[in-house]
Amino acid sequence: YNCVEMKHLLSRLTGKRVVQVGHPILREKAAPVLPHMIKSAEIQDLINNMITMMRKYSGCGLAAPQIGVNLQVAVLELTAKAIEQEAGIRDVKLANMSVFPLKVLINPIITPTSKATATHREGCLSIENFSAHVERYTEVKVESFNEHGVKEEWLASGWVARVVQHEVDHLHGNLYIDRMISRSFCNHDESRRHPPSQIDVRNDGVFVR
């Protein structure tokens, strides 16, 4: 998008809901943000809107396409409260969860640092009330711009690496259901009534719960 097209796109943002699977924007590759546009009022409003939406729905990440904007912007945050809530449904130490402050990713590029992977259950705000087991790299290098237009390079590991990979997938038109172990796909309400059996493959460094 050029500047005029980007401003027109952002002017249509309502920010009232997270779009659900089936909406075509979730299957489109998002456009990169022009670096000189990052500090613009339109992009800053988008970022603030995304943070508000992520926190409103208790997510630990959100990508712009999920609120109807086809741009390469994502936000992530893992709070102590979120980890406490997760402790009721998974082993947070095994999942390598730790508090991670708010991070804004613009035009992110990720590169695995090794072949090591782990498999854990994932959900998505755009696939409400469902989750499945997904294999992800345990550490990735992240290159992106932040909300101030500064280019950053850092390593994401553990659960944060999973969230980063999940959100970058969104920016490429992919969803976790494209990578999931299909037989693990379940409705949250049913899984509470009928807890799924655990698959423990420790020799492969994989623990699914």
CYANA upper distance limits for C-alpha pairs under 8 A (distance plus 0.5 A):
  1 TYR  CA      5 GLU  CA      6.01
  1 TYR  CA      6 MET  CA      6.09
  1 TYR  CA     31 ALA  CA      7.48
  1 TYR  CA     33 VAL  CA      8.39
  2 ASN  CA      6 MET  CA      6.52
  2 ASN  CA     34 LEU  CA      8.24
  3 CYS  CA      7 LYS  CA      6.68
  3 CYS  CA     34 LEU  CA      8.35
  3 CYS  CA     37 MET  CA      7.90
  4 VAL  CA      8 HIS  CA      6.71
  5 GLU  CA      9 LEU  CA      6.61
  6 MET  CA     10 LEU  CA      6.71
  7 LYS  CA     11 SER  CA      6.54
  7 LYS  CA     42 GLU  CA      7.05
  8 HIS  CA     12 ARG  CA      7.36
  9 LEU  CA     13 LEU  CA      7.77
  9 LEU  CA     69 VAL  CA      7.68
 10 LEU  CA     42 GLU  CA      6.88
 10 LEU  CA     43 ILE  CA      8.28
 10 LEU  CA     46 LEU  CA      7.88
 10 LEU  CA     69 VAL  CA      7.55
 11 SER  CA     42 GLU  CA      8.30
 13 LEU  CA     67 ILE  CA      8.27
 13 LEU  CA     68 GLY  CA      7.58
 13 LEU  CA     69 VAL  CA      7.59
 15 GLY  CA     49 ASN  CA      7.04
 15 GLY  CA     50 MET  CA      8.35
 15 GLY  CA     53 MET  CA      8.00
 15 GLY  CA     67 ILE  CA      6.65
 17 ARG  CA     53 MET  CA      8.46
 17 ARG  CA     67 ILE  CA      6.96
 18 VAL  CA     53 MET  CA      8.44
 18 VAL  CA     66 GLN  CA      5.97
 18 VAL  CA     67 ILE  CA      5.49
 18 VAL  CA     68 GLY  CA      8.27
 18 VAL  CA    125 LEU  CA      7.41
 18 VAL  CA    126 SER  CA      6.81
 19 VAL  CA     23 HIS  CA      7.10
 19 VAL  CA     66 GLN  CA      5.90
 19 VAL  CA     67 ILE  CA      6.33
 19 VAL  CA     68 GLY  CA      7.21
 19 VAL  CA    126 SER  CA      6.35
 20 GLN  CA     66 GLN  CA      8.14
 20 GLN  CA    125 LEU  CA      8.21
 20 GLN  CA    126 SER  CA      4.83
 20 GLN  CA    127 ILE  CA      6.40
 20 GLN  CA    128 GLU  CA      8.01
 21 VAL  CA     26 LEU  CA      7.36
 21 VAL  CA    126 SER  CA      6.22
 21 VAL  CA    127 ILE  CA      6.31
 22 GLY  CA     26 LEU  CA      8.05
 23 HIS  CA     27 ARG  CA      8.27
 24 PRO  CA     28 GLU  CA      7.29
 25 ILE  CA     65 PRO  CA      6.68
 25 ILE  CA     66 GLN  CA      8.42
 25 ILE  CA     68 GLY  CA      7.18
 25 ILE  CA     69 VAL  CA      8.46
 25 ILE  CA     70 ASN  CA      7.33
 25 ILE  CA    173 GLY  CA      8.11
 26 LEU  CA     65 PRO  CA      6.56
 26 LEU  CA     66 GLN  CA      7.27
 26 LEU  CA    170 HIS  CA      7.26
 26 LEU  CA    173 GLY  CA      5.91
 26 LEU  CA    174 ASN  CA      7.73
 26 LEU  CA    175 LEU  CA      8.35
 27 ARG  CA    172 HIS  CA      8.10
 27 ARG  CA    173 GLY  CA      4.46
 27 ARG  CA    174 ASN  CA      6.72
 28 GLU  CA     70 ASN  CA      8.15
 28 GLU  CA    171 LEU  CA      8.40
 28 GLU  CA    172 HIS  CA      7.19
 28 GLU  CA    173 GLY  CA      5.10
 29 LYS  CA     70 ASN  CA      7.99
 29 LYS  CA    171 LEU  CA      6.34
 29 LYS  CA    172 HIS  CA      4.87
 29 LYS  CA    173 GLY  CA      5.42
 30 ALA  CA     65 PRO  CA      7.69
 30 ALA  CA     70 ASN  CA      5.15
 30 ALA  CA     71 LEU  CA      5.21
 30 ALA  CA     72 GLN  CA      5.90
 30 ALA  CA    171 LEU  CA      5.64
 30 ALA  CA    172 HIS  CA      6.69
 30 ALA  CA    173 GLY  CA      7.80
 31 ALA  CA     70 ASN  CA      6.68
 31 ALA  CA     71 LEU  CA      5.25
 31 ALA  CA     72 GLN  CA      6.27
 32 PRO  CA     71 LEU  CA      6.34
 32 PRO  CA     72 GLN  CA      5.57
 32 PRO  CA    106 ILE  CA      8.28
 32 PRO  CA    107 ASN  CA      5.99
 33 VAL  CA     37 MET  CA      7.38
 33 VAL  CA     38 ILE  CA      7.51
 33 VAL  CA     71 LEU  CA      6.83
 33 VAL  CA     72 GLN  CA      6.80
 33 VAL  CA     73 VAL  CA      8.30
 33 VAL  CA    106 ILE  CA      7.57
 33 VAL  CA    107 ASN  CA      7.06
 34 LEU  CA     38 ILE  CA      7.42
 35 PRO  CA    149 GLY  CA      7.01
 36 HIS  CA     40 SER  CA      8.39
 36 HIS  CA    149 GLY  CA      8.11
 37 MET  CA     43 ILE  CA      7.43
 38 ILE  CA     43 ILE  CA      6.21
 38 ILE  CA     44 GLN  CA      7.60
 38 ILE  CA    147 GLU  CA      7.14
 38 ILE  CA    148 HIS  CA      7.43
 38 ILE  CA    149 GLY  CA      6.13
 39 LYS  CA     43 ILE  CA      7.17
 39 LYS  CA     44 GLN  CA      6.86
 39 LYS  CA    147 GLU  CA      7.70
 39 LYS  CA    148 HIS  CA      6.73
 39 LYS  CA    149 GLY  CA      7.09
 40 SER  CA     44 GLN  CA      6.69
 41 ALA  CA     45 ASP  CA      6.41
 42 GLU  CA     46 LEU  CA      6.75
 43 ILE  CA     47 ILE  CA      6.71
 44 GLN  CA     48 ASN  CA      6.71
 44 GLN  CA    147 GLU  CA      7.87
 45 ASP  CA     49 ASN  CA      6.48
 46 LEU  CA     50 MET  CA      6.64
 47 ILE  CA     51 ILE  CA      6.79
 47 ILE  CA     73 VAL  CA      8.22
 47 ILE  CA     75 VAL  CA      8.17
 47 ILE  CA    104 VAL  CA      8.25
 47 ILE  CA    147 GLU  CA      8.18
 48 ASN  CA     52 THR  CA      6.72
 49 ASN  CA     53 MET  CA      6.69
 50 MET  CA     54 MET  CA      6.51
 50 MET  CA     62 LEU  CA      7.29
 50 MET  CA     63 ALA  CA      8.19
 50 MET  CA     64 ALA  CA      7.59
 50 MET  CA     67 ILE  CA      8.24
 50 MET  CA     74 ALA  CA      8.46
 50 MET  CA     75 VAL  CA      7.53
 51 ILE  CA     55 ARG  CA      6.72
 51 ILE  CA     62 LEU  CA      8.41
 51 ILE  CA     75 VAL  CA      7.14
 52 THR  CA     56 LYS  CA      6.47
 53 MET  CA     57 TYR  CA      6.75
 54 MET  CA     58 SER  CA      6.55
 54 MET  CA     59 GLY  CA      5.53
 54 MET  CA     60 CYS  CA      7.35
 54 MET  CA     61 GLY  CA      6.89
 54 MET  CA     62 LEU  CA      6.41
 55 ARG  CA     59 GLY  CA      6.60
 55 ARG  CA     60 CYS  CA      8.36
 57 TYR  CA    125 LEU  CA      8.20
 58 SER  CA     82 ALA  CA      8.00
 59 GLY  CA    125 LEU  CA      7.60
 60 CYS  CA     76 LEU  CA      5.93
 60 CYS  CA     77 GLU  CA      5.54
 60 CYS  CA     78 LEU  CA      5.92
 60 CYS  CA     82 ALA  CA      8.29
 60 CYS  CA    163 VAL  CA      7.83
 61 GLY  CA     74 ALA  CA      7.70
 61 GLY  CA     75 VAL  CA      6.00
 61 GLY  CA     76 LEU  CA      4.54
 61 GLY  CA     77 GLU  CA      6.80
 61 GLY  CA    163 VAL  CA      6.97
 61 GLY  CA    164 VAL  CA      8.43
 61 GLY  CA    167 GLU  CA      7.24
 62 LEU  CA     66 GLN  CA      7.41
 62 LEU  CA     74 ALA  CA      6.13
 62 LEU  CA     75 VAL  CA      5.94
 62 LEU  CA     76 LEU  CA      7.01
 62 LEU  CA    167 GLU  CA      7.00
 63 ALA  CA     67 ILE  CA      8.10
 63 ALA  CA     72 GLN  CA      8.16
 63 ALA  CA     73 VAL  CA      6.44
 63 ALA  CA     74 ALA  CA      4.69
 63 ALA  CA     75 VAL  CA      7.01
 63 ALA  CA    167 GLU  CA      6.23
 63 ALA  CA    168 VAL  CA      8.31
 63 ALA  CA    170 HIS  CA      6.90
 63 ALA  CA    171 LEU  CA      7.40
 64 ALA  CA     68 GLY  CA      7.14
 64 ALA  CA     69 VAL  CA      5.66
 64 ALA  CA     70 ASN  CA      6.82
 64 ALA  CA     71 LEU  CA      6.54
 64 ALA  CA     72 GLN  CA      7.30
 64 ALA  CA     73 VAL  CA      5.95
 64 ALA  CA     74 ALA  CA      6.53
 64 ALA  CA    171 LEU  CA      8.32
 65 PRO  CA     69 VAL  CA      5.19
 65 PRO  CA     70 ASN  CA      5.38
 65 PRO  CA     71 LEU  CA      7.23
 65 PRO  CA    170 HIS  CA      7.58
 65 PRO  CA    171 LEU  CA      7.51
 66 GLN  CA    126 SER  CA      7.16
 66 GLN  CA    170 HIS  CA      8.41
 70 ASN  CA    171 LEU  CA      8.43
 71 LEU  CA    171 LEU  CA      7.95
 72 GLN  CA    106 ILE  CA      6.23
 72 GLN  CA    107 ASN  CA      5.53
 72 GLN  CA    108 PRO  CA      7.82
 72 GLN  CA    171 LEU  CA      6.24
 73 VAL  CA    104 VAL  CA      7.90
 73 VAL  CA    105 LEU  CA      6.21
 73 VAL  CA    106 ILE  CA      5.06
 73 VAL  CA    107 ASN  CA      6.93
 73 VAL  CA    108 PRO  CA      8.42
 73 VAL  CA    171 LEU  CA      8.21
 74 ALA  CA    104 VAL  CA      6.48
 74 ALA  CA    105 LEU  CA      5.59
 74 ALA  CA    106 ILE  CA      7.03
 74 ALA  CA    167 GLU  CA      6.96
 74 ALA  CA    168 VAL  CA      8.19
 75 VAL  CA    102 LEU  CA      7.68
 75 VAL  CA    103 LYS  CA      6.19
 75 VAL  CA    104 VAL  CA      5.07
 75 VAL  CA    105 LEU  CA      6.57
 76 LEU  CA    102 LEU  CA      6.27
 76 LEU  CA    103 LYS  CA      5.86
 76 LEU  CA    104 VAL  CA      7.18
 76 LEU  CA    163 VAL  CA      7.87
 76 LEU  CA    164 VAL  CA      8.14
 77 GLU  CA     99 VAL  CA      8.49
 77 GLU  CA    100 PHE  CA      6.23
 77 GLU  CA    101 PRO  CA      5.93
 77 GLU  CA    102 LEU  CA      4.98
 77 GLU  CA    103 LYS  CA      6.89
 78 LEU  CA     82 ALA  CA      6.92
 78 LEU  CA     83 ILE  CA      7.72
 78 LEU  CA     98 SER  CA      7.74
 78 LEU  CA     99 VAL  CA      5.73
 78 LEU  CA    100 PHE  CA      5.34
 78 LEU  CA    101 PRO  CA      7.01
 78 LEU  CA    102 LEU  CA      8.02
 78 LEU  CA    160 VAL  CA      8.31
 79 THR  CA     83 ILE  CA      6.90
 79 THR  CA     99 VAL  CA      5.71
 79 THR  CA    100 PHE  CA      6.99
 79 THR  CA    101 PRO  CA      7.80
 80 ALA  CA     84 GLU  CA      6.65
 80 ALA  CA     98 SER  CA      8.22
 80 ALA  CA     99 VAL  CA      6.26
 81 LYS  CA     85 GLN  CA      6.79
 82 ALA  CA     86 GLU  CA      6.71
 83 ILE  CA     87 ALA  CA      6.66
 83 ILE  CA     92 VAL  CA      7.58
 83 ILE  CA     97 MET  CA      7.46
 83 ILE  CA     98 SER  CA      7.84
 83 ILE  CA     99 VAL  CA      8.11
 84 GLU  CA     88 GLY  CA      7.79
 85 GLN  CA     89 ILE  CA      8.27
 86 GLU  CA     90 ARG  CA      6.57
 86 GLU  CA     92 VAL  CA      7.37
 87 ALA  CA     91 ASP  CA      6.59
 87 ALA  CA     92 VAL  CA      6.20
 90 ARG  CA     95 ALA  CA      8.29
 90 ARG  CA    209 ARG  CA      7.24
 91 ASP  CA     95 ALA  CA      6.76
 92 VAL  CA     96 ASN  CA      6.55
 92 VAL  CA     97 MET  CA      5.90
 93 LYS  CA     97 MET  CA      6.60
 95 ALA  CA    120 HIS  CA      7.71
 95 ALA  CA    158 GLY  CA      7.31
 95 ALA  CA    159 TRP  CA      6.76
 96 ASN  CA    158 GLY  CA      5.38
 96 ASN  CA    159 TRP  CA      6.16
 97 MET  CA    158 GLY  CA      6.96
 97 MET  CA    159 TRP  CA      5.69
 97 MET  CA    160 VAL  CA      7.98
 98 SER  CA    159 TRP  CA      8.12
100 PHE  CA    160 VAL  CA      7.97
103 LYS  CA    146 ASN  CA      8.20
104 VAL  CA    145 PHE  CA      8.43
104 VAL  CA    146 ASN  CA      5.93
104 VAL  CA    147 GLU  CA      6.50
105 LEU  CA    144 SER  CA      6.23
105 LEU  CA    145 PHE  CA      6.54
105 LEU  CA    146 ASN  CA      6.11
105 LEU  CA    147 GLU  CA      8.02
106 ILE  CA    144 SER  CA      6.00
106 ILE  CA    145 PHE  CA      5.42
106 ILE  CA    146 ASN  CA      6.56
106 ILE  CA    147 GLU  CA      7.92
107 ASN  CA    144 SER  CA      6.04
107 ASN  CA    145 PHE  CA      7.04
108 PRO  CA    142 VAL  CA      7.16
108 PRO  CA    143 GLU  CA      6.05
108 PRO  CA    144 SER  CA      4.77
108 PRO  CA    145 PHE  CA      7.68
108 PRO  CA    168 VAL  CA      7.62
109 ILE  CA    142 VAL  CA      6.39
109 ILE  CA    143 GLU  CA      5.67
109 ILE  CA    144 SER  CA      6.86
109 ILE  CA    168 VAL  CA      8.46
110 ILE  CA    140 VAL  CA      6.61
110 ILE  CA    141 LYS  CA      5.97
110 ILE  CA    142 VAL  CA      5.20
110 ILE  CA    143 GLU  CA      6.89
110 ILE  CA    165 GLN  CA      8.19
110 ILE  CA    168 VAL  CA      8.46
111 THR  CA    140 VAL  CA      5.81
111 THR  CA    141 LYS  CA      5.57
111 THR  CA    142 VAL  CA      7.26
112 PRO  CA    137 TYR  CA      7.00
112 PRO  CA    139 GLU  CA      6.61
112 PRO  CA    140 VAL  CA      4.74
112 PRO  CA    141 LYS  CA      6.71
113 THR  CA    139 GLU  CA      6.49
113 THR  CA    140 VAL  CA      5.87
113 THR  CA    141 LYS  CA      6.94
114 SER  CA    137 TYR  CA      8.21
114 SER  CA    139 GLU  CA      7.70
115 LYS  CA    137 TYR  CA      7.39
116 ALA  CA    137 TYR  CA      6.37
116 ALA  CA    138 THR  CA      6.43
116 ALA  CA    139 GLU  CA      8.27
117 THR  CA    135 GLU  CA      6.94
117 THR  CA    136 ARG  CA      5.84
117 THR  CA    137 TYR  CA      4.74
117 THR  CA    138 THR  CA      5.58
117 THR  CA    205 GLY  CA      7.85
117 THR  CA    206 VAL  CA      7.88
118 ALA  CA    135 GLU  CA      6.06
118 ALA  CA    136 ARG  CA      6.20
118 ALA  CA    137 TYR  CA      6.98
118 ALA  CA    138 THR  CA      6.67
118 ALA  CA    205 GLY  CA      7.00
118 ALA  CA    206 VAL  CA      5.56
118 ALA  CA    207 PHE  CA      7.45
119 THR  CA    133 HIS  CA      6.74
119 THR  CA    134 VAL  CA      5.82
119 THR  CA    135 GLU  CA      4.65
119 THR  CA    136 ARG  CA      6.81
119 THR  CA    206 VAL  CA      6.08
119 THR  CA    207 PHE  CA      6.50
119 THR  CA    208 VAL  CA      6.13
120 HIS  CA    132 ALA  CA      8.48
120 HIS  CA    133 HIS  CA      5.62
120 HIS  CA    134 VAL  CA      6.22
120 HIS  CA    135 GLU  CA      7.24
120 HIS  CA    207 PHE  CA      7.39
120 HIS  CA    208 VAL  CA      5.66
120 HIS  CA    209 ARG  CA      6.86
121 ARG  CA    131 SER  CA      6.90
121 ARG  CA    132 ALA  CA      5.58
121 ARG  CA    133 HIS  CA      4.58
121 ARG  CA    134 VAL  CA      6.64
121 ARG  CA    208 VAL  CA      7.50
121 ARG  CA    209 ARG  CA      7.06
122 GLU  CA    131 SER  CA      5.83
122 GLU  CA    132 ALA  CA      6.04
122 GLU  CA    133 HIS  CA      6.59
122 GLU  CA    134 VAL  CA      7.05
122 GLU  CA    176 TYR  CA      8.04
123 GLY  CA    127 ILE  CA      7.72
123 GLY  CA    128 GLU  CA      8.32
123 GLY  CA    129 ASN  CA      8.23
123 GLY  CA    130 PHE  CA      6.66
123 GLY  CA    131 SER  CA      4.84
123 GLY  CA    132 ALA  CA      7.30
123 GLY  CA    176 TYR  CA      8.44
124 CYS  CA    128 GLU  CA      7.04
124 CYS  CA    130 PHE  CA      8.15
124 CYS  CA    131 SER  CA      7.80
124 CYS  CA    176 TYR  CA      8.34
129 ASN  CA    187 ASN  CA      6.32
129 ASN  CA    188 HIS  CA      5.86
129 ASN  CA    189 ASP  CA      8.09
130 PHE  CA    185 PHE  CA      7.56
130 PHE  CA    186 CYS  CA      6.07
130 PHE  CA    187 ASN  CA      5.01
130 PHE  CA    188 HIS  CA      6.05
131 SER  CA    184 SER  CA      8.49
131 SER  CA    185 PHE  CA      6.23
131 SER  CA    186 CYS  CA      6.22
131 SER  CA    187 ASN  CA      7.23
131 SER  CA    188 HIS  CA      7.56
132 ALA  CA    177 ILE  CA      8.07
132 ALA  CA    180 MET  CA      6.52
132 ALA  CA    181 ILE  CA      7.26
132 ALA  CA    182 SER  CA      7.87
132 ALA  CA    184 SER  CA      5.63
132 ALA  CA    185 PHE  CA      4.79
132 ALA  CA    186 CYS  CA      6.85
133 HIS  CA    180 MET  CA      6.08
133 HIS  CA    181 ILE  CA      6.08
133 HIS  CA    184 SER  CA      6.36
133 HIS  CA    185 PHE  CA      7.67
133 HIS  CA    208 VAL  CA      7.24
133 HIS  CA    209 ARG  CA      8.31
134 VAL  CA    176 TYR  CA      7.52
134 VAL  CA    179 ARG  CA      6.63
134 VAL  CA    180 MET  CA      5.10
134 VAL  CA    181 ILE  CA      6.70
135 GLU  CA    179 ARG  CA      7.89
135 GLU  CA    180 MET  CA      7.78
136 ARG  CA    162 ARG  CA      6.67
136 ARG  CA    165 GLN  CA      8.01
137 TYR  CA    161 ALA  CA      7.78
137 TYR  CA    162 ARG  CA      7.69
138 THR  CA    157 SER  CA      6.17
138 THR  CA    158 GLY  CA      5.98
138 THR  CA    159 TRP  CA      8.34
138 THR  CA    161 ALA  CA      6.72
138 THR  CA    162 ARG  CA      7.64
139 GLU  CA    155 LEU  CA      7.41
139 GLU  CA    156 ALA  CA      6.08
139 GLU  CA    157 SER  CA      4.75
139 GLU  CA    158 GLY  CA      7.08
139 GLU  CA    161 ALA  CA      6.11
140 VAL  CA    155 LEU  CA      6.33
140 VAL  CA    156 ALA  CA      5.92
140 VAL  CA    157 SER  CA      7.09
140 VAL  CA    161 ALA  CA      6.65
141 LYS  CA    153 GLU  CA      7.58
141 LYS  CA    154 TRP  CA      6.34
141 LYS  CA    155 LEU  CA      5.10
141 LYS  CA    156 ALA  CA      6.82
142 VAL  CA    152 GLU  CA      8.34
142 VAL  CA    153 GLU  CA      6.03
142 VAL  CA    154 TRP  CA      5.85
142 VAL  CA    155 LEU  CA      6.49
142 VAL  CA    156 ALA  CA      7.42
143 GLU  CA    151 LYS  CA      7.78
143 GLU  CA    152 GLU  CA      6.21
143 GLU  CA    153 GLU  CA      5.02
143 GLU  CA    154 TRP  CA      7.31
144 SER  CA    151 LYS  CA      6.16
144 SER  CA    152 GLU  CA      5.99
144 SER  CA    153 GLU  CA      7.20
145 PHE  CA    149 GLY  CA      5.98
145 PHE  CA    150 VAL  CA      5.75
145 PHE  CA    151 LYS  CA      4.74
145 PHE  CA    152 GLU  CA      6.34
146 ASN  CA    150 VAL  CA      6.00
146 ASN  CA    151 LYS  CA      6.94
146 ASN  CA    152 GLU  CA      7.46
156 ALA  CA    160 VAL  CA      6.36
156 ALA  CA    161 ALA  CA      5.16
156 ALA  CA    164 VAL  CA      8.13
157 SER  CA    161 ALA  CA      5.09
157 SER  CA    162 ARG  CA      8.25
158 GLY  CA    162 ARG  CA      7.26
159 TRP  CA    163 VAL  CA      6.84
160 VAL  CA    164 VAL  CA      6.63
161 ALA  CA    165 GLN  CA      6.71
162 ARG  CA    166 HIS  CA      6.61
163 VAL  CA    167 GLU  CA      6.67
164 VAL  CA    168 VAL  CA      6.58
165 GLN  CA    169 ASP  CA      6.55
166 HIS  CA    170 HIS  CA      7.17
166 HIS  CA    175 LEU  CA      8.02
166 HIS  CA    176 TYR  CA      7.37
167 GLU  CA    171 LEU  CA      7.18
168 VAL  CA    172 HIS  CA      7.12
169 ASP  CA    173 GLY  CA      6.92
169 ASP  CA    174 ASN  CA      5.40
169 ASP  CA    175 LEU  CA      6.80
169 ASP  CA    176 TYR  CA      8.34
170 HIS  CA    174 ASN  CA      5.68
170 HIS  CA    175 LEU  CA      6.59
174 ASN  CA    178 ASP  CA      7.22
175 LEU  CA    179 ARG  CA      8.04
176 TYR  CA    180 MET  CA      6.45
177 ILE  CA    182 SER  CA      8.19
180 MET  CA    184 SER  CA      8.17
180 MET  CA    185 PHE  CA      8.03
181 ILE  CA    185 PHE  CA      7.67
186 CYS  CA    190 GLU  CA      7.71
186 CYS  CA    191 SER  CA      7.00
187 ASN  CA    191 SER  CA      6.60
188 HIS  CA    192 ARG  CA      6.82
189 ASP  CA    193 ARG  CA      7.10
190 GLU  CA    194 HIS  CA      6.44
190 GLU  CA    195 PRO  CA      8.48
191 SER  CA    195 PRO  CA      5.50
191 SER  CA    196 PRO  CA      6.97
196 PRO  CA    209 ARG  CA      8.49
197 SER  CA    209 ARG  CA      8.26
198 GLN  CA    208 VAL  CA      6.74
198 GLN  CA    209 ARG  CA      5.73
199 ILE  CA    207 PHE  CA      7.02
199 ILE  CA    208 VAL  CA      5.79
199 ILE  CA    209 ARG  CA      7.18
200 ASP  CA    206 VAL  CA      7.38
200 ASP  CA    207 PHE  CA      5.50
200 ASP  CA    208 VAL  CA      6.69
201 VAL  CA    205 GLY  CA      7.19
201 VAL  CA    206 VAL  CA      5.83
201 VAL  CA    207 PHE  CA      6.38
202 ARG  CA    206 VAL  CA      6.02
202 ARG  CA    207 PHE  CA      6.81
